């Protein structure tokens, strides 16, 4: 089968590998669509484990099954990271801190023609796509679930002013979810196309990130890795406010300790999504409450994945880039 093997952001090679063989309890899924995530573009993070096959936003068809739960022909979304549901973190509701979630993955990755789904992923992370949810929409379940979890952690709700810094795909999803929660949303970016998309996605106000904003936000959601944005966030956060590190820079963040202390600020992070978040995201898409299809701007063949990384990395007029093997 064909796979796209990542060596670095500018070196992704199409290589042949044997089609995976499945064991008891496992599935073999033919990949129909797989999204390029912003974290896939974080070369400083990804290159540590290169060469490898990336791709964790995947939907496809079951073509082989050795599981009693699923049958050949079913359309599914498969989560790459799943919790054990047994450790102290899982039992306390902190599934994304589970060691199994951080270690596990499917084989070899979504940027390939076929994926072997390990038994624990079958049990704790495989979801049948409803008839009205396409494969492409299925690739958006995991990104949306990450947003659902992040906003749950910081308690986004009505009456709040939420500042979303960075209006790429994660920023737009955060805008959509925050508006669903009846918050007032202000969005920033340096890209005019993305600012227009932020407005179309429901942001009440949009600003070029190079401007100084005259606002105080109850919640700030960082959807950019640009260091100037993190420095600005401490100027824009209101007393008792919370800054959510949805995206991270490639170096440590300086914290104005006196303001942090006197104003009782909160800084939290969010990594991945738990099963409850994935289920909620799937329902939001199925019920039409969040339109993810309009955010997919590019669809490319597996052989063109290098161009897909370039498009996603340049971030000119692109939002979500989907690879269709």
HUCOR-V915078 format. One line per field, one symbol per residue. ss: DSSP state (~ for helix, > for strand, _ for the rest). phi: phi as a letter, one per 30 degrees, with the letter a starting at -180 (. if undefined). burial: # if it has 24 or more other C-alpha atoms within 12 Angstrom, else .. A space follows every 50 residues. Layout:
BEGIN
ss=???
phi=???
burial=???
END
This chain:
BEGIN
ss=_>>>>>>>__>>>>>>__________>>>>>>>>>__~~~~_~~~~~~~_ _>>___>>>>>>>>>_________>>>>>________~~~~___~~~_~~ ~~~___>____>_>>>>_~~~~~~~>>>______~~~~_~~~~~~~~~~~ ~~~~______>>>>>___~~~~~~~~~~~~___>>>>>>__~~~~~~~~~ ____>>>>________>>>>>>____~~~~~~~~~~>>>>>>>>>_____ ______~~~~~~___>>>>_____~~~~~~~~~~~~______~~~>>>>> >~~~~~~~~~~~~~_____>>>>>_
phi=.dbccdcadcbccdbcbdddccceicbccddcabddceddddedcdddcd dacdjbcbbacdcbbbbddbcejddbcbddcbddibdddddcicddcddd ddcdaccclddadbbdceeddddcacbdddedcdeddddcddeddddede dddcidadiccccccjcdddddddddddddciddbcbbaccddddddddd djedbbbdddddccbbcdbbcdcbcdeeddddeddcddeidbccddcbdc adcdcddddeddchdbbbbbbibceddddddddddedidbdcddcdcbbb dedcddddddddddhdbcbccccce
burial=.########..###.....#.#...##################..#.... .################..#...############........#####.# #..##########################...################## ######...######################.##########.######. #########...#.#############.##########..#########. ..............######################...####.###### #############.#.#########
END
